[in-house]
Amino acid sequence: MDKFAELKSMREHRQYEEDKHEASREAYERDYSRLIHSPTFRRLQGKSQVFGAGTGDYYRTRLTHSLEVAQIARQAAKSLLSRYPEIDEQRGENPGLIIHPEVVECASIAHDFGHPPFGHKGEEVLAHILEDWIEQKTAETLKGRDVSEQERAQIHLQIREKYEHFEGNAHNFRLIMFLEKRENLNGLNLCDAVLLGINKYPYSGLVNKKGLYQHEWQYIRQIREKWGIPDGKTTLEAQLMDLCDDIAYSAHDLEDGIKAGKIEVHEHFMHDPHIRRLIMEKITTLEDRFWKGWDNEQIEAKVDEVLNAYLRVWREKLPTCGLDYSRTRREVKAYWVNHFVSQLGVIEDQNWKKITFVSDNREDEDMLRTVSVLKSFAWVTMIRDLRVQRLQKRSEWIIRRLWKAFVDQETSMAIIPPDWLQRFEHDQASPEPVWTWERMIIDYIAGMTDAFAEKIYNELYGLKVGSIYDVD
């Protein structure tokens, strides 16, 4: 077997062998079909991006965001292949140092599958629920016992291993490798290249809070070892997907904010000291390496530079768009997407390679900071908006009360959908169960759309209820 055939075989390998009739289409085409035809993909239309899902028909949802990231990533992949022929699958030396447009597109389509209802707030609440549960179980186990700090830490770790944690990226893999269904298999059984293309945090959740749950990490770790990927590194396809997600976020969410009137593109708004202070506060909470060592004066200067650049581009586009704000909004968005994508390149990264913004054959950290400022600008002007904050407060109440309704197995079995109960019973009968009851409840809530979570909440606690013939 020549090198190309060997790498192709490794990349197209699946966890579970499939029937020969499936081979009538290319491997990545089959993966794309499985992803877009999955219930999880459809549910993204009912999950918040920035504004609540259903807030008007203009604003982005997780589904439209994922489609946009996929389009940007596919075009960026083609551009990189034309300029860096060494990353083509015909010439690659390692299966993780290859770019295939269809793999990047699949990874982008699936990158937000794991987001729970109500966006990042839902993710935060579910994470806190599990953390509180682990602390509660630790306290119950230690009650009346005199133990050392070392023993307490060991007991806490054992309980954490039992219940794990909640994180959107980890839940992504729970869905595509366990919760989705195919005939007699759990999960979508995607190609290894697509799985690793989605995996931007290559860690166990026990060592990194953004890492994977143990059931899914076991196989992901096996692929990484087989491919010879250094610890902490990700495939080029995962890197490109992640960058294109940031590019879409920085450009598209600002477009939504302008349309909603949360962002006004004029000098008074862009130079508002309060907004700039909020952006700086947001940046100081980030852990991105390219901000390390920067003091407030340097950050303030960079924020000024980026916001002035955004205002300048808007003023340049406005007359060419006939002073039409709608056209200008779209053109400014397109400008920033094209600007960022055109700067992408491939550089050496110790014993690996990196896709990043490149200038003079070196990583352009200033461009990374520009994206970060625009993302932070979108965050502080929309996520911190009064009505968005009210929605987030409401969403926290909904998720916490759903958890309370379902967490007691004895009293809640009658209000859990039968297919989930059957799945739980089947899992418990296996030699190595994936779930505890509590962990299953977290996964059940995390899979809900915003509207479905509200529907179940209202049936349990509210005055507004649906028909008894509604199907869960």
Residue, then its C-alpha position, 0 to 999 in steps of 0.5 A: m500500500d502506497k503512502f496516499a492509500e495508507l493515509k486515506s485508509m486511516r482517515e476514512h476508518r470508522q469505529y465500527e465496520e459498515d456494510k459494503h453497500e455503504a461504499s457507493r458514495e465517498a466516505y465524507e459525503r456519507d458523513y455529511s449526509r448523516l450530519i445534516h439528516s440527523p435530529t441533532f442538526r435540525r434541533l439547532q434551528g431552535k437553539s439560541q446563537v445570541f438572541g433567543a431562537g424565534t426572536g424574529d426571522y432575521y437573526r441567526t440561530r445555531l443552525t444558520h451559524s453552523l451553515e455559515v461557518a461551514q461555507i467559510a471553512r470550505q472556501a478557506a480550505k480550498s484557498l489554503l490547498s492552492r497555496y500550500p500543496e503539502i497539505d493536500e491528501q495526495r502529498g501529506e505525511n501525517p493524516g492529521l496534517i492534511i486538509h480536505p474541504e469536505v472534512v472541514e465542512c463536516a466538522s463545521i456543520a457539527h461543531d455546535f451540536g453539543h450546545p444546550p438550550f439557551g446558548h452559553k447560559g444554558e451551558e454554564v447552568l448545566a455545568h454548575i448543576l453538576e458541580d453542585w451535585i458532585e459537591q453534595k455527593t462528596a459531602e454526603t460521603l464524608k458526613g461523620r468521617d474524619v479524613s485527611e485532605q488527601e483522602r477527601a480529594q481522592i473521594h471527590l475525584q472518584i465522585r467526579e469520575k462517576y458524574e463527570h462534568f458538562e461542557g458543550n464541546a464534550h456533549n458534542f461527542r456524546l451526541i455524535m458518538f453515543l446518543e444519535k442512532r444508526e440501526n444497531l449502533n449508537g452514534l453516527n459512526l463518522c470517519d476518524a478524520v471528521l471526528l478529529g476535525i471536530n475535536k478542538y480540545p484534545y483532552s480528557g475532561l478529568v484533566n481539562k474542563k473543556g475535555l471530553y467525557q471518558h466514554e468518547w475520549q477512549y476512542i478519540r485518544q486511540i485515533r490520536e495515538k494511532w495517527g501520532i498526534p502530539d499531546g495538546k495538538t489538533t489536526l489542521e482541519a480542526q484548527l481551520m474549523d475553529l478559526c472559521d468559527d471565530i471569523a463568523y462570530s466576529a463578523h456575523d454576530l455584529e451584523d445581527g447586533i446592528k440589525a437589532g439596534k443594539i449596535e450603532v455604527h457612528e462615532h458617538f457609539m463607537h467611542d463611548p467610554h462605557i462600551r470600551r471599558l466593557i470590552m477591555e473588561k471582557i478581554t482581561t477575562l480571556e485566557d488567549r495567549f496573544w493577550k498575555g503580558w498586555d497591560n490596560e493601556q496597550i489593550e485600550a489602544k488596540v480596542d480603539e484601533v479596531l473600533n476605528a477600523y470598523l467605523r472607517v470600513w462602514r463609512e467607506k461602504l455606505p456611499t457605495c451602497g447608496l446610503d442603504y443601511s441594509r446593504t452596508r451592513r451586509e457589505v461590511k460583514a463580507y469585508w471582514v470575513n474576506h479580510f480574515v480568510s485572506q490572511l490564513g496560512v500554514i506555519e511550522d509549530q514545533n513538531w507539528k503545523k498550525i493554521t493561523f493568520v500569517s504575515d511574512n511567514r510568521e503568525d500574525e498575533d495582531m490579527l488574532r487580537t483584532v478578531s478577539v476585540l470584535k468578538s468581545f464587542a459583540w459580546v458586551t453590546m448584545i449578551r450584556d443587553l438588558r433584555v438578553q440578560r432577562l432571557q438568560k435569567r429566565s433560562e437559568w430558572i427553567i433549566r434548574r427546575l427541569w433538573k429538580a423535576f427529573v433528578d429523583q429517579e423514583t419520582s420522575m420515571a413517569i415523566i421521562p420519555p419512554d425511548w430515553l427510559q429504554r435507552f437508560e435500561h439498555d445502558q445499565a445492562s451493558p458491562e460498562p454503563v455510560w450513564t448514571w441516572e443523573r448524567m442521563i438527565i443532564d444529557y436529556i436536558a442538554g438536547m432540548t431546544d429553547a422552545f421545547a425546554e420552555k414547553i416542558y417547564n410550562e407543563l410541569y410548573g406553568l399555567k400554559v400547557g400543550s395538548i396531551y397529544d403533543v409528541d415528546 
